[in-house]
Amino acid sequence: MPGVTPLHIPGHKMGSDAIHAIRKIIGSEALQHDMTELEGLDILSTPTGCIKAAQDLAAAAFGAEATWFLVNGSTVGIQAAIMACSGPSDVLIIARNCHMSAFSGMVLSGCKPLWVAGVWNNTFGVVESISTASLRAAFTEARSHGLKASAALLVSPTYYGTCSNVQELAKVCHEHGVPLIVDEAHGPHFAFHGSFPQAALAQGADVVIQSTHKTLSALTQSSMLHVQGSLVQRSRISSALEILQSSSPSYLLMASLDAARATAAAPGAFDEALAASHHLHSHLPNIPGLQILSPHHLHQPAGVGVDPLRVTVRVRDLDITGYFASEWLEDNHAVVPELATDQLVVLALGIGNAASAQSMHEAATQSFTAQPSGNCSDNAADSCTIPRVATSQNGNEALEVKTLSAMCDGMSPRNAAMALTQRVETGDAAGRISAELLCPYPPGIPLVFPGERISPQNIHALQTVLAHNGRIRGAADPQLREIQVVVE
Ligand SMILES: Cc1ncc(COP(=O)(O)O)c(C=O)c1O
């Protein structure tokens, strides 16, 4: 506001002349909006004014009954959802391919996980969904231990754009009287166009967490948590978020959430992004050796779908890894993919993608066309700095992990996180409770979570991955000569 003397926090004083370095980076206009919780600007933890109005507009636009703005990404939303649904004596049914924030959410809540394996897609080397059969089996397993699950948590869409049948999964949860939490971090756009898979809220999920910054236009870290129905107490969500979020939430982030909602809800908001997606989907498969992950590759019945804005390209038949393809695209064509695995390159489109002739999707298509194919052992492979990993057959042989589905047999994630730990030689680690997350890559699904008892089969699988040039993420010793375990 012109003429105002800002004797309040923040110290940059609405971007005064004295703070030139930050002005140079983000501009003086942005700084004028970087405010604190002053009179009239509402309070994120107990909103009654403009933040409440913006959250209500978001709830209406995304199809929720109540919406919370998040200033620490979906990470904090997932943590709060777990805390709101599960306490220290509870069992949470949770998909094995969940994001790390689900693990930290369990540390915060104190609950114990009952893991559910995903449906494995062998062609693309990814978990594509969670089946209703495995969810039902998890409820049965909880009962067989004399336990009642307090909630179920799954990821849909996955990083690769594949979706679970949330409608059927929600029905299974509701038959058991518990809420379904969906990590829809990668799908905040689903509510806004008929070309996208149906949004989790429209399919009956009770709590949905979305990274509004991932495919919509909010600033990084800006996300939303949505709730509907009566299975989750809203005051528990609010109090969990009050515990976890900053007492100085960024007004830039919150304003960006409001603006992202308005942009997404405008007519034609996704026309350009969908045109870009259409271009990639119709041209890339014509290039010999490339396959695009599409609904017909899925095991799940029709109607479950793949997000058209997530273009997952299998490059393995070019005899190169996804890591190599990703580096090559960036170095040679200034196309920067979102993610690479041994087999895949993942291109993430968003509401900001333009469909004009020189746009990124054209460049991506052209650069894939120029991609060296079929002879990675020649120049292309030699210039690849990332080792090529085992073939998918070898990887799969090593990784029976993907069929894992079981009650945690060690201690809760919280107890494991708080426990005294020691390093032991890997040969002596069988039977001990892991203090580390051991995630073989490929396929990138944790084999052992902290708190789980390490089996001889786990050790064999991990060593086989290393023998095939795979990596173990999360391990303090990447060569796995030693493993950090809990002192019992
Ligand atoms: C499936 C999934 N869930 C949750 C998150 C966390 O989201 P955020 O970065 O908004 O905290 C991510 C981040 O990549 C993710 O991939």
The ligand as a Tripos MOL2 file, in Angstrom:
@<TRIPOS>MOLECULE
LIG
   16    16     1     0     0
SMALL
NO_CHARGES

@<TRIPOS>ATOM
      1 C1          3.3540  -39.2470   -5.1050 C.3       1 LIG1
      2 C2          3.8460  -38.0440   -4.3490 C.ar      1 LIG1
      3 N1          3.2260  -37.6820   -3.2200 N.ar      1 LIG1
      4 C3          3.6150  -36.6110   -2.5120 C.ar      1 LIG1
      5 C4          4.6770  -35.8440   -2.9180 C.ar      1 LIG1
      6 C5          5.0920  -34.6600   -2.0980 C.3       1 LIG1
      7 O1          4.6060  -33.5240   -2.7210 O.3       1 LIG1
      8 P1          5.1800  -32.0550   -2.4310 P.3       1 LIG1
      9 O2          6.4120  -31.9300   -3.2400 O.co2     1 LIG1
     10 O3          4.0870  -31.1610   -2.8880 O.co2     1 LIG1
     11 O4          5.4430  -31.9540   -0.9770 O.co2     1 LIG1
     12 C6          5.3590  -36.1840   -4.0940 C.ar      1 LIG1
     13 C7          6.5070  -35.3880   -4.5470 C.2       1 LIG1
     14 O5          7.0780  -35.5870   -5.5680 O.2       1 LIG1
     15 C8          4.9400  -37.3170   -4.8290 C.ar      1 LIG1
     16 O6          5.5660  -37.7010   -5.9560 O.3       1 LIG1
@<TRIPOS>BOND
     1     1     2 1
     2     2     3 ar
     3     2    15 ar
     4     3     4 ar
     5     4     5 ar
     6     5     6 1
     7     5    12 ar
     8     6     7 1
     9     7     8 1
    10     8     9 2
    11     8    10 1
    12     8    11 1
    13    12    13 1
    14    12    15 ar
    15    13    14 2
    16    15    16 1
@<TRIPOS>SUBSTRUCTURE
     1 LIG1         1 GROUP 0 **** ****
